[in-house]
Amino acid sequence: MASQSQGVQQLLQAEKRAAEKVAEARKRKNRRLKQAKEEAQAEVEQYRMQREKDFKTKEATALGSHGNLSMEVDKDTNEKIRIIQANYQQNREAVVSHLLSLVCEIKPEIHINYRING
């Protein structure tokens, strides 16, 4: 009977060691899965950053040309405003004098369409 109980003890110990090995194998598997997931996540993040960088470069190129057009339009507009202001300053006195002469120098005349009934 002693050998049977010793055999049962050995079986229990073997079963316990097997359970420990299975548990350890599961832990290793979980660690590998976690590590693989982290590596994949890092790779995805790196890819996303690269694509975002490419997008920013293309966006800057596209908006850069648009920005240059906008600056050119602003420059042209400012130049036209400057020319109009210079013309205003140059012709202001002559226009005011002409308007004053038209308003102040009244020459009474009979209109050509006026008919005298007689």
DSSP file (Angstrom, degrees, kcal/mol; ACC not computed):
  #  RESIDUE AA STRUCTURE BP1 BP2  ACC     N-H-->O    O-->H-N    N-H-->O    O-->H-N    TCO  KAPPA ALPHA  PHI   PSI    X-CA   Y-CA   Z-CA
    1    1 A M     >        0   0    0      0, 0.0     4,-2.6     0, 0.0     5,-0.2   0.000 360.0 360.0 360.0 -31.1    0.0    0.0    0.0
    2    2 A A  H  >  +     0   0    0      1,-0.2     4,-2.2     2,-0.2     5,-0.1   0.874 360.0  50.8 -63.6 -37.2    2.9    2.3    0.7
    3    3 A S  H  > S+     0   0    0      2,-0.2     4,-2.4     1,-0.2    -1,-0.2   0.843 109.5  51.4 -71.3 -31.5    4.0    2.0   -2.9
    4    4 A Q  H  > S+     0   0    0      2,-0.2     4,-2.6     1,-0.2    -2,-0.2   0.939 112.1  44.9 -68.5 -44.3    0.5    2.9   -4.1
    5    5 A S  H  X S+     0   0    0     -4,-2.6     4,-2.4     1,-0.2    -2,-0.2   0.862 113.8  51.0 -67.6 -33.2    0.4    5.9   -1.9
    6    6 A Q  H  X S+     0   0    0     -4,-2.2     4,-2.3    -5,-0.2    -1,-0.2   0.903 110.4  49.0 -68.7 -39.0    3.9    6.8   -3.0
    7    7 A G  H  X S+     0   0    0     -4,-2.4     4,-2.4     2,-0.2    -2,-0.2   0.884 111.5  49.5 -64.5 -39.8    2.8    6.4   -6.7
    8    8 A V  H  X S+     0   0    0     -4,-2.6     4,-2.7     2,-0.2    -2,-0.2   0.909 110.2  51.3 -65.3 -41.9   -0.3    8.6   -6.0
    9    9 A Q  H  X S+     0   0    0     -4,-2.4     4,-2.6     2,-0.2    -2,-0.2   0.913 110.6  48.7 -60.4 -43.0    2.0   11.2   -4.4
   10   10 A Q  H  X S+     0   0    0     -4,-2.3     4,-2.8     1,-0.2    -2,-0.2   0.905 111.3  49.6 -64.6 -41.2    4.3   11.1   -7.4
   11   11 A L  H  X S+     0   0    0     -4,-2.4     4,-2.7     2,-0.2    -2,-0.2   0.911 111.5  48.6 -63.2 -41.7    1.3   11.5   -9.7
   12   12 A L  H  X S+     0   0    0     -4,-2.7     4,-2.4     2,-0.2    -2,-0.2   0.911 113.5  47.1 -64.3 -42.0    0.0   14.5   -7.7
   13   13 A Q  H  X S+     0   0    0     -4,-2.6     4,-2.8     2,-0.2    -2,-0.2   0.909 113.0  48.7 -66.0 -41.3    3.4   16.1   -7.8
   14   14 A A  H  X S+     0   0    0     -4,-2.8     4,-2.5     2,-0.2    -2,-0.2   0.903 112.2  49.1 -64.0 -41.0    3.7   15.5  -11.5
   15   15 A E  H  X S+     0   0    0     -4,-2.7     4,-2.4     2,-0.2    -2,-0.2   0.901 111.5  49.4 -64.6 -39.9    0.3   16.9  -12.0
   16   16 A K  H  X S+     0   0    0     -4,-2.4     4,-2.3     2,-0.2    -2,-0.2   0.924 112.0  47.5 -64.7 -45.1    1.2   19.9   -9.9
   17   17 A R  H  X S+     0   0    0     -4,-2.8     4,-2.6     2,-0.2    -2,-0.2   0.893 111.9  50.8 -63.4 -39.3    4.4   20.4  -11.9
   18   18 A A  H  X S+     0   0    0     -4,-2.5     4,-2.6     2,-0.2    -2,-0.2   0.913 110.0  49.3 -64.0 -42.8    2.5   20.1  -15.2
   19   19 A A  H  X S+     0   0    0     -4,-2.4     4,-2.6     2,-0.2    -2,-0.2   0.898 111.6  49.5 -63.2 -40.4    0.0   22.7  -14.0
   20   20 A E  H  X S+     0   0    0     -4,-2.3     4,-2.9     2,-0.2    -2,-0.2   0.912 111.6  48.5 -64.3 -42.7    2.8   25.0  -13.0
   21   21 A K  H  X S+     0   0    0     -4,-2.6     4,-2.7     2,-0.2    -2,-0.2   0.905 112.2  48.6 -64.3 -40.9    4.5   24.5  -16.4
   22   22 A V  H  X S+     0   0    0     -4,-2.6     4,-2.5     2,-0.2    -2,-0.2   0.920 112.7  48.4 -63.7 -43.0    1.1   25.2  -18.2
   23   23 A A  H  X S+     0   0    0     -4,-2.6     4,-2.3     2,-0.2    -2,-0.2   0.920 112.9  47.8 -62.9 -43.6    0.6   28.3  -16.1
   24   24 A E  H  X S+     0   0    0     -4,-2.9     4,-2.5     2,-0.2    -2,-0.2   0.901 111.1  51.0 -63.5 -41.0    4.2   29.5  -16.8
   25   25 A A  H  X S+     0   0    0     -4,-2.7     4,-2.6     1,-0.2    -2,-0.2   0.895 109.7  50.3 -63.0 -40.4    3.6   28.8  -20.6
   26   26 A R  H  X S+     0   0    0     -4,-2.5     4,-2.8     2,-0.2    -2,-0.2   0.908 110.0  50.2 -64.2 -41.2    0.4   30.8  -20.5
   27   27 A K  H  X S+     0   0    0     -4,-2.3     4,-2.6     2,-0.2    -2,-0.2   0.924 112.0  47.5 -62.2 -44.3    2.2   33.7  -18.8
   28   28 A R  H  X S+     0   0    0     -4,-2.5     4,-2.8     2,-0.2    -2,-0.2   0.920 112.3  50.1 -61.9 -43.1    5.0   33.6  -21.4
   29   29 A K  H  X S+     0   0    0     -4,-2.6     4,-2.7     1,-0.2    -2,-0.2   0.926 111.7  47.6 -61.5 -45.0    2.4   33.5  -24.2
   30   30 A N  H  X S+     0   0    0     -4,-2.8     4,-2.7     2,-0.2    -1,-0.2   0.897 111.8  50.4 -63.2 -40.8    0.5   36.5  -22.7
   31   31 A R  H  X S+     0   0    0     -4,-2.6     4,-2.8     2,-0.2    -2,-0.2   0.924 111.8  47.9 -62.3 -43.8    3.8   38.4  -22.3
   32   32 A R  H  X S+     0   0    0     -4,-2.8     4,-2.9     2,-0.2    -2,-0.2   0.911 112.8  48.7 -63.5 -42.1    4.7   37.6  -26.0
   33   33 A L  H  X S+     0   0    0     -4,-2.7     4,-2.5     2,-0.2    -2,-0.2   0.921 112.8  47.6 -62.7 -42.9    1.2   38.7  -27.1
   34   34 A K  H  X S+     0   0    0     -4,-2.7     4,-2.5     2,-0.2    -2,-0.2   0.925 113.6  47.6 -63.7 -44.0    1.4   41.9  -25.1
   35   35 A Q  H  X S+     0   0    0     -4,-2.8     4,-2.7     2,-0.2    -2,-0.2   0.916 112.4  49.2 -63.2 -43.6    4.9   42.6  -26.5
   36   36 A A  H  X S+     0   0    0     -4,-2.9     4,-2.5     1,-0.2    -1,-0.2   0.897 111.2  50.3 -62.7 -39.9    3.7   41.9  -30.1
   37   37 A K  H  X S+     0   0    0     -4,-2.5     4,-2.6     2,-0.2    -2,-0.2   0.916 111.3  48.1 -64.6 -43.1    0.7   44.2  -29.5
   38   38 A E  H  X S+     0   0    0     -4,-2.5     4,-2.5     2,-0.2    -2,-0.2   0.909 112.5  48.8 -63.8 -42.5    3.0   47.0  -28.2
   39   39 A E  H  X S+     0   0    0     -4,-2.7     4,-2.4     2,-0.2    -2,-0.2   0.915 112.5  48.1 -63.5 -42.2    5.4   46.6  -31.1
   40   40 A A  H  X S+     0   0    0     -4,-2.5     4,-2.6     2,-0.2    -2,-0.2   0.906 111.3  50.7 -64.4 -41.0    2.5   46.7  -33.6
   41   41 A Q  H  X S+     0   0    0     -4,-2.6     4,-2.6     2,-0.2    -2,-0.2   0.911 110.7  48.8 -63.7 -41.8    1.1   49.8  -31.9
   42   42 A A  H  X S+     0   0    0     -4,-2.5     4,-2.5     2,-0.2    -2,-0.2   0.900 111.8  49.6 -63.6 -40.4    4.5   51.5  -32.1
   43   43 A E  H  X S+     0   0    0     -4,-2.4     4,-2.4     2,-0.2    -2,-0.2   0.908 111.4  48.4 -64.8 -42.3    4.7   50.6  -35.8
   44   44 A V  H  X S+     0   0    0     -4,-2.6     4,-2.7     2,-0.2    -2,-0.2   0.917 112.1  49.6 -63.4 -43.1    1.2   51.9  -36.4
   45   45 A E  H  X S+     0   0    0     -4,-2.6     4,-2.5     2,-0.2    -2,-0.2   0.906 110.8  49.3 -63.5 -41.8    2.1   55.1  -34.6
   46   46 A Q  H  X S+     0   0    0     -4,-2.5     4,-2.2     2,-0.2    -1,-0.2   0.914 112.5  48.0 -63.1 -43.1    5.3   55.5  -36.6
   47   47 A Y  H  X S+     0   0    0     -4,-2.4     4,-2.6     2,-0.2    -2,-0.2   0.912 111.8  50.1 -63.2 -42.9    3.4   55.0  -39.8
   48   48 A R  H  X S+     0   0    0     -4,-2.7     4,-2.5     1,-0.2    -2,-0.2   0.912 110.5  49.5 -62.6 -43.0    0.7   57.4  -38.8
   49   49 A M  H  X S+     0   0    0     -4,-2.5     4,-2.4     2,-0.2    -1,-0.2   0.895 111.1  49.6 -63.6 -40.3    3.3   60.1  -37.9
   50   50 A Q  H  X S+     0   0    0     -4,-2.2     4,-2.5     2,-0.2    -2,-0.2   0.929 112.4  46.9 -64.3 -45.3    5.1   59.6  -41.3
   51   51 A R  H  X S+     0   0    0     -4,-2.6     4,-2.5     1,-0.2    -2,-0.2   0.892 112.6  50.3 -64.0 -38.9    1.8   59.9  -43.2
   52   52 A E  H  X S+     0   0    0     -4,-2.5     4,-2.7     2,-0.2    -1,-0.2   0.897 109.8  50.6 -65.5 -39.9    0.9   63.0  -41.2
   53   53 A K  H  X S+     0   0    0     -4,-2.4     4,-2.3     2,-0.2    -2,-0.2   0.925 111.0  48.5 -62.9 -44.6    4.3   64.5  -41.9
   54   54 A D  H  X S+     0   0    0     -4,-2.5     4,-2.5     1,-0.2    -2,-0.2   0.913 111.9  50.0 -60.5 -42.9    3.8   63.8  -45.6
   55   55 A F  H  X S+     0   0    0     -4,-2.5     4,-3.0     1,-0.2    -2,-0.2   0.923 109.8  49.8 -62.3 -44.7    0.4   65.4  -45.5
   56   56 A K  H  X S+     0   0    0     -4,-2.7     4,-2.8     2,-0.2    -1,-0.2   0.893 110.7  50.8 -61.7 -39.9    1.7   68.5  -43.7
   57   57 A T  H  X S+     0   0    0     -4,-2.3     4,-2.2     2,-0.2    -2,-0.2   0.941 113.7  43.7 -63.3 -47.1    4.4   68.8  -46.3
   58   58 A K  H  X S+     0   0    0     -4,-2.5     4,-2.6     2,-0.2    -2,-0.2   0.894 114.2  50.9 -65.1 -39.3    1.9   68.6  -49.2
   59   59 A E  H  X S+     0   0    0     -4,-3.0     4,-3.2     2,-0.2     5,-0.3   0.920 109.9  49.3 -64.1 -43.5   -0.5   70.9  -47.4
   60   60 A A  H  X S+     0   0    0     -4,-2.8     4,-2.2     2,-0.2    -1,-0.2   0.892 111.7  49.7 -63.1 -38.9    2.3   73.5  -46.9
   61   61 A T  H  X S+     0   0    0     -4,-2.2     4,-1.7     2,-0.2    -2,-0.2   0.939 115.0  43.2 -64.1 -46.7    3.2   73.3  -50.5
   62   62 A A  H  X S+     0   0    0     -4,-2.6     4,-1.5     1,-0.2    -2,-0.2   0.929 120.0  41.3 -66.3 -45.6   -0.4   73.7  -51.6
   63   63 A L  H  X S+     0   0    0     -4,-3.2     4,-3.5     1,-0.2    -1,-0.2   0.784 107.6  63.7 -74.1 -26.1   -1.1   76.5  -49.2
   64   64 A G  H  X S+     0   0    0     -4,-2.2     4,-2.2    -5,-0.3    -1,-0.2   0.932 105.6  43.9 -62.2 -44.7    2.3   78.1  -49.8
   65   65 A S  H  X S+     0   0    0     -4,-1.7     4,-1.9     2,-0.2    -1,-0.2   0.890 115.7  48.6 -67.5 -37.5    1.3   78.8  -53.4
   66   66 A H  H  X S+     0   0    0     -4,-1.5     4,-2.4     2,-0.2    -2,-0.2   0.907 110.5  51.7 -66.2 -40.9   -2.1   80.0  -52.3
   67   67 A G  H  X S+     0   0    0     -4,-3.5     4,-2.4     1,-0.2    -2,-0.2   0.879 107.8  51.9 -62.5 -38.7   -0.4   82.2  -49.7
   68   68 A N  H  X S+     0   0    0     -4,-2.2     4,-2.4     2,-0.2    -1,-0.2   0.904 109.4  49.8 -65.0 -40.8    1.9   83.7  -52.3
   69   69 A L  H  X S+     0   0    0     -4,-1.9     4,-2.6     2,-0.2    -2,-0.2   0.916 110.5  50.4 -62.3 -42.6   -1.1   84.5  -54.5
   70   70 A S  H  X S+     0   0    0     -4,-2.4     4,-2.4     1,-0.2    -2,-0.2   0.913 111.0  48.1 -62.4 -42.8   -2.8   86.1  -51.5
   71   71 A M  H  X S+     0   0    0     -4,-2.4     4,-2.3     2,-0.2    -1,-0.2   0.888 111.4  51.0 -64.9 -38.3    0.3   88.2  -50.8
   72   72 A E  H  X S+     0   0    0     -4,-2.4     4,-2.5     2,-0.2    -2,-0.2   0.912 110.2  48.7 -65.9 -42.7    0.5   89.2  -54.5
   73   73 A V  H  X S+     0   0    0     -4,-2.6     4,-2.7     2,-0.2    -2,-0.2   0.924 111.7  49.9 -62.5 -44.4   -3.1   90.3  -54.5
   74   74 A D  H  X S+     0   0    0     -4,-2.4     4,-2.6     2,-0.2    -2,-0.2   0.906 110.8  49.9 -60.0 -42.2   -2.6   92.3  -51.3
   75   75 A K  H  X S+     0   0    0     -4,-2.3     4,-2.1     2,-0.2    -2,-0.2   0.927 112.2  46.8 -63.1 -46.0    0.5   93.9  -52.8
   76   76 A D  H  X S+     0   0    0     -4,-2.5     4,-2.4     2,-0.2    -2,-0.2   0.910 112.5  50.5 -62.4 -42.6   -1.4   94.9  -56.0
   77   77 A T  H  X S+     0   0    0     -4,-2.7     4,-2.5     1,-0.2    -2,-0.2   0.924 110.3  48.7 -62.1 -45.5   -4.3   96.2  -53.9
   78   78 A N  H  X S+     0   0    0     -4,-2.6     4,-2.2     1,-0.2    -1,-0.2   0.880 110.7  51.4 -63.1 -37.9   -2.0   98.4  -51.8
   79   79 A E  H  X S+     0   0    0     -4,-2.1     4,-2.2     2,-0.2    -2,-0.2   0.923 110.6  48.0 -64.9 -44.2   -0.3   99.7  -54.9
   80   80 A K  H  X S+     0   0    0     -4,-2.4     4,-2.6     1,-0.2    -2,-0.2   0.902 110.9  51.2 -63.4 -41.0   -3.7  100.6  -56.5
   81   81 A I  H  X S+     0   0    0     -4,-2.5     4,-2.5     1,-0.2    -1,-0.2   0.911 109.5  50.7 -61.3 -41.9   -4.8  102.3  -53.2
   82   82 A R  H  X S+     0   0    0     -4,-2.2     4,-2.2     2,-0.2    -2,-0.2   0.910 111.0  48.1 -62.7 -42.4   -1.6  104.3  -53.2
   83   83 A I  H  X S+     0   0    0     -4,-2.2     4,-2.6     2,-0.2    -2,-0.2   0.913 111.9  49.4 -65.3 -42.8   -2.1  105.5  -56.8
   84   84 A I  H  X S+     0   0    0     -4,-2.6     4,-2.4     1,-0.2    -2,-0.2   0.910 111.6  48.7 -63.7 -41.8   -5.7  106.5  -56.1
   85   85 A Q  H  X S+     0   0    0     -4,-2.5     4,-2.5     2,-0.2    -1,-0.2   0.894 111.0  50.4 -65.3 -39.0   -4.7  108.4  -53.1
   86   86 A A  H  X S+     0   0    0     -4,-2.2     4,-2.3     2,-0.2    -2,-0.2   0.925 111.4  48.2 -64.3 -43.2   -1.9  110.2  -55.0
   87   87 A N  H  X S+     0   0    0     -4,-2.6     4,-2.4     2,-0.2    -2,-0.2   0.894 110.9  52.1 -62.6 -39.6   -4.4  111.1  -57.8
   88   88 A Y  H  X S+     0   0    0     -4,-2.4     4,-1.5     1,-0.2    -2,-0.2   0.945 111.5  45.5 -60.7 -49.3   -6.9  112.4  -55.1
   89   89 A Q  H  < S+     0   0    0     -4,-2.5     4,-0.4     1,-0.2    -1,-0.2   0.890 114.7  48.9 -61.8 -39.3   -4.2  114.6  -53.6
   90   90 A Q  H  < S+     0   0    0     -4,-2.3     4,-0.3     1,-0.2    -1,-0.2   0.874 121.9  31.3 -70.0 -38.5   -3.1  115.9  -57.0
   91   91 A N  H  X S+     0   0    0     -4,-2.4     4,-2.2    -5,-0.2     5,-0.2   0.446  91.2  94.9-103.6  -0.9   -6.6  116.7  -58.3
   92   92 A R  H  X S+     0   0    0     -4,-1.5     4,-2.5     1,-0.2     5,-0.2   0.928  86.5  46.2 -58.9 -50.8   -8.4  117.7  -55.1
   93   93 A E  H  > S+     0   0    0     -4,-0.4     4,-2.5     1,-0.2    -1,-0.2   0.903 112.8  49.9 -62.1 -42.5   -7.8  121.5  -55.4
   94   94 A A  H  > S+     0   0    0     -4,-0.3     4,-2.3     2,-0.2    -1,-0.2   0.910 112.5  47.0 -64.9 -41.5   -8.8  121.6  -59.1
   95   95 A V  H  X S+     0   0    0     -4,-2.2     4,-2.5     2,-0.2     5,-0.2   0.921 112.9  48.5 -66.9 -44.3  -12.0  119.7  -58.5
   96   96 A V  H  X S+     0   0    0     -4,-2.5     4,-2.6    -5,-0.2     5,-0.2   0.925 112.6  49.1 -62.2 -44.2  -13.0  121.8  -55.5
   97   97 A S  H  X S+     0   0    0     -4,-2.5     4,-2.4    -5,-0.2    -2,-0.2   0.918 111.3  49.2 -61.5 -44.1  -12.3  125.0  -57.4
   98   98 A H  H  X S+     0   0    0     -4,-2.3     4,-2.1     2,-0.2    -2,-0.2   0.921 112.3  47.7 -62.5 -44.8  -14.3  123.8  -60.4
   99   99 A L  H  X S+     0   0    0     -4,-2.5     4,-2.1     1,-0.2     5,-0.2   0.916 111.9  49.9 -63.1 -42.7  -17.3  122.8  -58.2
  100  100 A L  H  X S+     0   0    0     -4,-2.6     4,-3.1     1,-0.2     5,-0.4   0.902 109.8  50.8 -63.5 -39.9  -17.2  126.2  -56.4
  101  101 A S  H  X S+     0   0    0     -4,-2.4     4,-1.9     1,-0.2    -1,-0.2   0.895 110.6  49.3 -65.5 -38.6  -17.1  128.1  -59.6
  102  102 A L  H  < S+     0   0    0     -4,-2.1    -1,-0.2    -5,-0.2    -2,-0.2   0.879 118.1  39.6 -66.8 -36.6  -20.1  126.2  -61.0
  103  103 A V  H  < S+     0   0    0     -4,-2.1    -2,-0.2    -5,-0.2    -1,-0.2   0.891 123.0  37.5 -79.3 -41.5  -22.1  126.8  -57.8
  104  104 A C  H  < S+     0   0    0     -4,-3.1     2,-1.4    -5,-0.2    -3,-0.2   0.812 101.7  70.5 -87.6 -30.9  -21.1  130.4  -57.1
  105  105 A E     <  -     0   0    0     -4,-1.9     2,-0.4    -5,-0.4    -1,-0.2  -0.683  68.7-175.5 -92.5  89.5  -20.9  131.9  -60.6
  106  106 A I        -     0   0    0     -2,-1.4    -3,-0.1    -3,-0.1    -4,-0.0  -0.724  11.0-170.2 -89.5 129.6  -24.6  132.0  -61.5
  107  107 A K        -     0   0    0     -2,-0.4     2,-0.3     2,-0.0    -2,-0.0  -0.918  19.0-141.3-118.2 101.3  -25.4  133.2  -65.1
  108  108 A P        +     0   0    0      0, 0.0     2,-0.3     0, 0.0    -2,-0.0  -0.467  34.5 159.4 -68.2 125.7  -29.1  133.8  -65.4
  109  109 A E        -     0   0    0     -2,-0.3     2,-0.4     0, 0.0    -2,-0.0  -0.970  43.3-110.1-141.0 154.1  -30.4  132.6  -68.8
  110  110 A I        -     0   0    0     -2,-0.3     2,-0.0     1,-0.1     0, 0.0  -0.729  43.0-111.5 -85.4 135.8  -33.7  131.6  -70.2
  111  111 A H    >   -     0   0    0     -2,-0.4     3,-1.5     1,-0.1    -1,-0.1  -0.362  19.8-122.8 -68.5 147.6  -33.8  128.0  -71.0
  112  112 A I  T 3  S+     0   0    0      1,-0.3    -1,-0.1    -2,-0.0    -2,-0.0   0.727 110.7  52.9 -66.7 -21.1  -34.0  127.1  -74.6
  113  113 A N  T 3  S+     0   0    0      2,-0.1     2,-0.3     0, 0.0    -1,-0.3   0.522  82.5 110.2 -90.4  -6.2  -37.2  125.2  -74.2
  114  114 A Y    <   -     0   0    0     -3,-1.5     2,-0.5     1,-0.0    -4,-0.0  -0.547  54.4-157.9 -74.1 131.2  -39.0  128.0  -72.5
  115  115 A R        -     0   0    0     -2,-0.3     2,-0.6     2,-0.0    -2,-0.1  -0.926   8.6-143.7-114.0 132.2  -41.8  129.6  -74.6
  116  116 A I        -     0   0    0     -2,-0.5     2,-0.6     2,-0.0    -2,-0.0  -0.828  15.8-141.0 -92.6 123.6  -43.1  133.0  -74.2
  117  117 A N              0   0    0     -2,-0.6    -2,-0.0     1,-0.2    -1,-0.0  -0.715 360.0 360.0 -83.8 123.1  -46.8  133.2  -74.8
  118  118 A G              0   0    0     -2,-0.6    -1,-0.2     0, 0.0    -2,-0.0   0.507 360.0 360.0-151.7 360.0  -47.5  136.3  -76.6
